[in-house]
Amino acid sequence: MLLPQKQVYTSEDYWNLPDGQRAELIDGKLYAMAPPNRIHQKLVMELASVIHNHIKNKSGSCEVYPAPFAVNLNADDSTWVEPDISVICNKNKLSDRGCNGAPDWIIEIISPSTQSLDYLKKLWLYQKAGVREYWIVNPITHVVNVFDFEHDEKNIQYSFENTIPVCIYEDLSICISDLI
């Protein structure tokens, strides 16, 4: 939900939000974030665990961060997002505040209040910023949209029952229905 806009907001406004208030800063506008429901949190935990275990078992160098985790997509002053799951392979992008630049893989779990933001605005932002892979997981429709921005596979749609290949890891596939 877009918060009332009286000005163009900056990183300073984002980092000085009152305790307990979460929002994302996108192009100078603040978007309030409602607390997620149980299935949303379960999906975040299970997906992050699968990805983390895969990276650990392969002695990989990427790191997995579930929300709340701040991502300054373009390392500028106007956009800070908090993807549900961020996978970052370049540790030089990491700081105490979060990630400065585009993560390699972002997963967003749809909530009714974030649908248009995740399917439209964030899709465009993530592609423009250089995210390699973007998943939109919709627990209402049981559909996962996978965007492989490195290749010309713009959008492949899967059901929760499908085994979904991960674009940035050739040896990892995930079946959402196995996780819930």
C-alpha positions, 0 to 999 in steps of 0.5 A: 500500500502506497503511504501518503506522499508529501515529498520525495523520500530518500534513504534517510527517510527509509532508515529513520522509519519508526521502530516496527514500521516496515516499508519499501522505498521505490523511486522516492515513494514509500510503500507500507508493508503489512505483516505476512500471514503464516503460509507466506512465512512458511514458504519463505522459511522452507525456500530459504532453507532449501536454497541455503542447504544447496549452497552449503552442500556444494560449498558455494559462495552465495548467501541467502537472506530472508526478509527483512533484508534491505536491498538498495537495488541500484546503490542509489538514494531512491530505492530500497526494497525488502524481497522475501528471499535474496540470493547474493553471490558477490559478497562485495555487494554486502554491507551491515545495512544489506545489499548494495546492488542487485541480488542474483536471485530474488523470490517474492511470495505474493500477498494480496496487498503486494500483488500489483507491486510484485507482478508489475513494478518490482518485475521491471525494477529487478530486470532493470537493476540486473537481477539474474532470476526472479520468482513470483510465488503465488500461494493463492493460485498455486502458481510460480512465475519464473523470470530468467533475465540472463537468457531470453526466457522471459516468463515460464509459469509453473504450478506448485506441483511442478519441479521447477529448475533454478536458472542460476543453479543447473543442479537445483530444482524445487517443488513447492508442494513438497515444502508446504 
